[in-house]
């Protein structure tokens, strides 16, 4: 098997599968875990990524770095996981508890009980950033799979709405409702967890 693919400009770009686990294993695992919140599933996805990369080495054109190429394979594994676990049940907007006043002089303003609290920590501090990352991962784990999938794909991985809808088999309006619900639930969870810190 040729591990030195050549790109169209003729330059050599070395793929080094013997060192993938050592060089990229931790990064890939953390990437997967932050999206699926399961140690076993993250480990499986990384292993599947390495297997898929070995099979696809001939297609590596050297237009990106080795790690970028591996991450793109892993992202596909995460999307496939959520597509399989996601239900295509539509969520109607009328089921959604709205956090804003819908009429009267306060129309469009937060309902007091639903308004966000001030967050007590500065995210410029590395310690608080790490705490925040752990809380986000915990709070993501509480979301229903389809909400989590939508949030991860749309917000964390910045996949466009049409692609997310195609992958998860949902309509644009259903996507918006799930994303909005996920954001509200995450906000509530983050506020609650930080209050208890």
ABEGO torsion letter per residue (X at the ends): XBABBBBAAGBBBBBBAAAAAAAAAAAAAAAAAAAAGBAAAAAAAAAAAAAAAAAAAAABAGABBAAAAAAAAAAAAAAAAAAAABBABBBBAAABBBABBABEAABGBBBAAABBBBBABBAABAAAAAAAAAAAAAAAAABBAAAAAAAAAAAAAGBBAAAAAAAAGBBAAAAAAAAAAAAAAAAAAAAAAAAAX
